[in-house]
């Protein structure tokens, strides 16, 4: 079983920065893909960024140029550095981890960006 705990969400000013963390516990392998998503109530969950099994990173359109994903396998932690925040970045942010056919999700952390 895998548990994911996100943290780092906060109230931020437009133009500011935040770094989210996601700590994974349980049986984790560095080859397990991990990613960051966000969701606004009433809308579909949106993929922001991911670290693939080989270590390559991928980004969704909303994250390109402003967000950076990184992973520290020694700490089983996934990060999302978010720069130049915008009010439309306001959402609940989730991390996930994929093992075979199973996808694990954290409980989410709230990011609110004021203009």
C-alpha positions in Angstrom: 0.0 0.0 0.0 1.2 3.5 -0.8 0.3 6.7 1.0 0.9 10.2 -0.5 0.8 13.4 1.6 0.9 16.8 0.0 1.9 20.0 1.7 2.9 23.5 0.9 -0.4 24.9 -0.3 -1.1 28.4 0.9 -2.5 31.8 0.1 -0.2 33.6 -2.3 -0.1 36.9 -4.1 -0.3 37.0 -7.9 3.3 37.0 -9.2 4.5 35.1 -6.2 5.9 31.6 -5.8 5.1 28.4 -3.9 6.7 25.0 -3.6 4.5 22.0 -3.1 5.8 18.7 -1.6 4.4 15.2 -1.8 5.9 12.6 0.5 5.3 9.0 -0.5 5.4 6.2 2.0 5.0 2.4 1.7 6.6 0.3 -1.0 7.9 2.9 -3.4 10.2 2.4 -6.4 12.1 5.2 -8.1 10.8 3.9 -11.4 7.2 4.5 -10.4 5.9 7.5 -12.3 4.6 10.4 -10.2 2.8 13.6 -11.1 1.0 16.7 -10.1 -2.6 17.5 -10.9 -5.0 20.2 -9.9 -8.7 20.5 -9.7 -11.2 23.3 -9.4 -14.7 22.4 -8.1 -17.0 21.5 -11.0 -14.1 21.0 -13.5 -12.0 17.9 -14.5 -8.7 17.2 -12.8 -5.9 18.8 -14.9 -2.5 17.2 -15.4 0.3 19.7 -14.6 3.5 17.8 -14.6 4.9 14.3 -14.3 8.1 12.4 -13.8 8.2 9.3 -15.9 9.7 5.9 -15.1 13.0 6.8 -16.7 13.2 10.2 -15.0 12.0 12.3 -17.9 9.6 15.1 -17.1 6.5 16.1 -18.9 4.4 19.2 -18.5 0.8 20.2 -19.3 0.2 23.5 -21.1 -0.8 25.3 -17.9 2.5 24.5 -16.3 5.0 25.1 -19.1 7.4 27.9 -18.4 6.1 28.6 -14.8 6.1 25.3 -12.9 9.0 22.9 -12.4 8.6 19.3 -11.2 11.4 17.5 -9.4 11.8 14.3 -7.4 14.1 13.3 -4.6 14.1 9.5 -4.5 16.3 9.5 -1.3 13.4 11.2 0.5 10.5 9.7 -1.5 9.4 13.2 -2.2 8.0 14.9 -5.3 8.1 18.7 -5.6 6.3 21.3 -7.7 7.9 24.7 -7.8 5.3 27.3 -9.0 6.5 30.7 -10.1 4.6 33.8 -11.3 1.4 32.5 -9.8 -1.9 33.7 -11.3 -5.4 33.9 -9.7 -6.4 31.1 -12.2 -3.9 28.8 -10.4 -6.3 28.7 -7.5 -7.2 25.1 -7.0 -6.6 22.0 -5.0 -3.4 20.3 -6.0 -2.9 16.6 -5.9 0.0 14.3 -6.5 -0.2 10.8 -7.7 2.0 7.7 -8.1 1.5 4.8 -10.5 2.4 1.2 -9.8 1.3 -1.1 -12.5 -2.4 -0.7 -12.9 -2.9 1.1 -9.6 -2.8 4.9 -9.2 -2.5 6.3 -5.8 -3.6 9.8 -4.9 -2.9 12.1 -2.0 -5.6 14.1 -0.2 -4.7 17.4 -1.9 -3.4 20.8 -0.7 -5.1 24.0 -1.4 -3.5 26.9 -3.3 -5.2 30.2 -3.4 -3.8 33.1 -5.4 -5.1 36.6 -4.8 -4.8 39.3 -7.4 
